[in-house]
Amino acid sequence: MNGLTRITSLGDLFGRPRLAGLGFWSWAFWAFITPALLVGLDQTAASDGQTPPAGWTTDSPREELRPAFAYREHGGWLDSPLWEVRADAREGLIGWWETVLPIEGGRAYRFEVLRRCEGVANSRQACYARIFWQDESGGTVLRDQPTVASYMPGTVPQALPDYPPDGDTKDGWTRLADDYIAPQAARRAVVQLVFRWAPSASVQWSGLKFEPVAEKSRRVVRLATVHKVPSEGETSRDKCELFAPLIARAASQNADLIVLPETLTALRGKWDYQAAAEPIPGPSTDYFGALAKQHDLYIVAGLVERDGHLLYNVAVLIGPEGQVVGKYRKVCLPRGEHDQGIQPGHEYPVFQTRFGKVGMMVCYDGFFPEPARELAKNGAEVIAFPVAGCNPLLASARACENHLYVVSSSYTPVGSNWMVSAIFSHDGTILAQAKEWGDIAVAEVDLAQPLYWSSMGDFRGEMHRARPE
């Protein structure tokens, strides 16, 4: 059982907290699964190396595309068993290791595996794992609930495969892991460790773990926006103070994050960026930092940053400890800004908060797919979007095409049928909207709850395996 000991210690080695009270379930599960995974000999041998354990097979769409497979009892993570796939110099080879695990429908399971690539230019696309949920005979089952997507609502989607995301990397090994709830009708999980489209390269897999957990964790967050034009007041401090009562109202509704509008200190009869410019951190972030700490929430404020002789249109994320968590410099600049000497940013940072990963974009960024996609690629689950005006269909598209939540705060009057101050769901629909000046809107979402489309399954999970570089 030494190999099993190595496998079950991976969560601790990577810093994942163990779930209490699961000793019996973990023991019982592995008591039945271990013989299939770790002992015995399969009738199907790999291309070279040692004979793989019972229950493991290899496959490829066509024999002419078949890469080479090898299994070794040692050489994986902490010298545990290792499953390898490698390609020669030809283009287009594709194949996978596969095993079938018995499961209980309706139970939550934790999946983990470690991956190490050599010579692979795009590991997220070339080397991934996936899980198929099937009935006793190997047929596809349905999800337990109808889709909540805005198109084909009420349809109960097929349980198309889940794609565990890439996680942290240690000593050359990347962990792919997530928690899943098996559909009620499922009785087996088919795990595939896939390699494709990487000539003269290889992938090694080690430390597969698939075990029941008490329940799938939820990550509930309350997202808020304000609808306010800061036309009163003369100074930057005056402008900031206009939002204090709105932040307090959001806090009274247990908001975790509130998004304020774009360049909120710059409206001085006209948009005067130079008069509003200040360092970040600076006086305005100090003011909002005190409010964030007072109300124990995150604030995103649109400001104007001065960095030496350069000015930037920025969104700043301020945390509940009162400090600047990070900033985003607007990348896509309209002529009204670059003609006034505003500089574009060049990065798409994403910041870890206590509820999830937050990215930011600003106004004109919304007209282009690249900023939101880059933020999604960097792991954003929520995009804060201070925006003077934009086509709301594009805000919906940014949310839908990346399967994340967008929180906009706009200066556009509702009656103009243009941009709105709202929380957009990960299917692009509006969950809540602030419709009056000085109003706020709050929506509660679960960041751990995937959106299943009837024809694509969990697109966010699959997107990073399919999207172009």
Secondary structure, DSSP 8 states (H G I E B T S, - for coil): -HHHHHHHTHHHHTT----TT-HHHHHHHHHHHHHHHHSS--SS--SEEB---TTEEEE-SSGGG--EEEEESSSSGGG--EEEEE--S-TT-EEEEEEEEE--TT-EEEEEEEEEEES-S-HHHHEEEEEEEE-TTS-B-B-SS----SSSTT---B---B---EEEEETTEEEEEEEEE--TT--EEEEEEEEES-TT-EEEEEEEEEEEES-----EEEEEEEE----S-SSHHHHHHTTHHHHHHHHHTT-SEEE--TTTT-BSSSB-HHHH-B-SSSHHHHHHHHHHHHHTSEEEEEEEEEETTEEEEEEEEE-TTSSEEEEEE--S--HHHHTTTEE------EEE-SSSEEEE--GGGGGSHHHHHHHHHTT-SEEEEEESS--HHHHHHHHHHHT-EEEEEE-S-GGGSS--EEEE-TTS-EEEEE-STTEEEEEEEETT---EETTTEEHHHHHHHHS--
